[in-house]
Amino acid sequence: MKKNYLEKGYDMLPHKTCSVDRLITLSQDIQRVLEGKKTSTRRHGRYADPGEIMILRGKKFEIYKVYRQALRELTEEQAQSEGFANLNEYKDYILSIHPGLTWNPEAKVWVHEFRPLEE
């Protein structure tokens, strides 16, 4: 069943490259989400549609916004939504978990923004 993203203010999204259950898998990132420090994540592929539910350690989170962004457009505030104090800390973390990767400001990533669901 295809959702009408235009109705909700989204452009039509291409097919997902992975599933929502693979969106956040590293224990330190899961902990940041559970502590309310991380409310977005950037991935090379698209892992979720707006409205999908991500479950981390039994807690539910709604994906409410999905869009493309060039790394050069990443702001300090957005780095904080990733759970880091600033953009440099976020860059250092990304490079540490992807050995051999270099920070390419022109690279485009998929941003997935989420919020906790009340039980």
Summary of the structure (lengths in Angstrom):
residues: 119
radius of gyration: 14.2
end to end distance: 26.1
largest distance: 41.2
contacts: 293
relative contact order: 0.22
helix: 26%
strand: 24%
